[in-house]
Amino acid sequence: MKSKQEWFESKVTALSPEIMSEVQMSADIIARIDAILKEKHMTQRDLAHKMGKSEAVVSRWITGFPNFTFRSLSQLSAALGEPLIKLAN
């Protein structure tokens, strides 16, 4: 019987490069949100309040792999006062 780690690794290696890229981008954005919250001594509750969202919505964004939209990224950036994504020129 496979361990949970072995099972997880077998699933990850089976993903297409496009899906892996999407998962990595989501993880990078989530890490950036978390870093900004810590830097600004904010909680998920603070962010939810500032955005007019429920704590559950913000928690799902930060603890899962959400399908961010440009709108949600823009709202998050505005609420955090920091850009989440910087595009190269």
C-alpha positions as CSV (number, residue, x, y, z in Angstrom):
1,M,0.0,0.0,0.0
2,K,1.3,3.5,-0.9
3,S,1.9,6.1,1.7
4,K,0.1,9.4,1.4
5,Q,3.3,11.0,0.2
6,E,3.9,8.4,-2.5
7,W,0.3,8.7,-3.6
8,F,0.5,12.5,-3.7
9,E,3.8,12.4,-5.7
10,S,2.3,10.0,-8.2
11,K,-0.6,12.3,-8.8
12,V,1.7,15.4,-9.1
13,T,3.9,13.7,-11.7
14,A,0.9,12.8,-13.8
15,L,-0.2,16.4,-14.1
16,S,0.2,18.2,-17.4
17,P,2.8,21.1,-17.5
18,E,-0.1,23.6,-17.9
19,I,-1.8,22.4,-14.8
20,M,1.5,22.3,-12.9
21,S,2.1,25.9,-13.9
22,E,-1.4,26.9,-12.8
23,V,-0.9,25.3,-9.4
24,Q,2.5,26.9,-9.0
25,M,1.1,30.4,-9.8
26,S,-1.7,29.9,-7.3
27,A,0.8,28.8,-4.7
28,D,3.0,31.8,-5.4
29,I,0.1,34.2,-5.1
30,I,-1.1,32.6,-1.9
31,A,2.4,32.9,-0.4
32,R,2.6,36.6,-1.5
33,I,-0.8,37.3,0.2
34,D,0.4,35.5,3.4
35,A,3.7,37.4,3.4
36,I,2.0,40.8,3.0
37,L,-0.5,39.9,5.8
38,K,2.4,39.1,8.1
39,E,4.4,42.2,7.1
40,K,1.4,44.4,7.8
41,H,0.4,42.5,11.0
42,M,-3.0,41.8,9.4
43,T,-5.2,38.8,9.9
44,Q,-7.4,37.1,7.4
45,R,-10.3,38.6,9.3
46,D,-8.8,42.1,8.8
47,L,-8.4,41.4,5.1
48,A,-12.0,40.1,4.8
49,H,-13.4,43.2,6.6
50,K,-11.4,45.6,4.5
51,M,-12.7,43.8,1.3
52,G,-16.3,43.5,2.5
53,K,-16.0,39.7,2.1
54,S,-16.7,36.9,4.5
55,E,-13.8,35.4,6.4
56,A,-14.7,32.1,4.8
57,V,-14.0,33.5,1.3
58,V,-10.7,34.9,2.3
59,S,-9.8,31.6,4.1
60,R,-10.6,29.6,0.9
61,W,-8.4,32.0,-1.1
62,I,-5.4,31.5,1.3
63,T,-5.8,27.9,2.3
64,G,-6.8,26.3,-1.0
65,F,-6.0,26.7,-4.7
66,P,-8.5,29.2,-5.8
67,N,-9.3,30.1,-9.4
68,F,-8.3,33.8,-9.0
69,T,-9.8,36.3,-11.4
70,F,-8.3,39.6,-12.5
71,R,-11.0,41.2,-10.4
72,S,-10.3,39.3,-7.2
73,L,-6.5,39.8,-7.7
74,S,-7.2,43.6,-8.1
75,Q,-9.4,43.7,-5.1
76,L,-6.8,41.8,-3.0
77,S,-4.0,44.1,-4.2
78,A,-6.1,47.2,-3.4
79,A,-7.0,45.9,0.1
80,L,-3.4,44.9,0.9
81,G,-2.0,48.1,-0.6
82,E,0.6,46.0,-2.5
83,P,0.7,44.5,-5.9
84,L,0.3,40.7,-6.0
85,I,1.6,40.3,-9.5
86,K,4.2,42.3,-11.4
87,L,4.3,41.8,-15.2
88,A,7.6,42.1,-17.1
89,N,7.7,44.8,-19.8
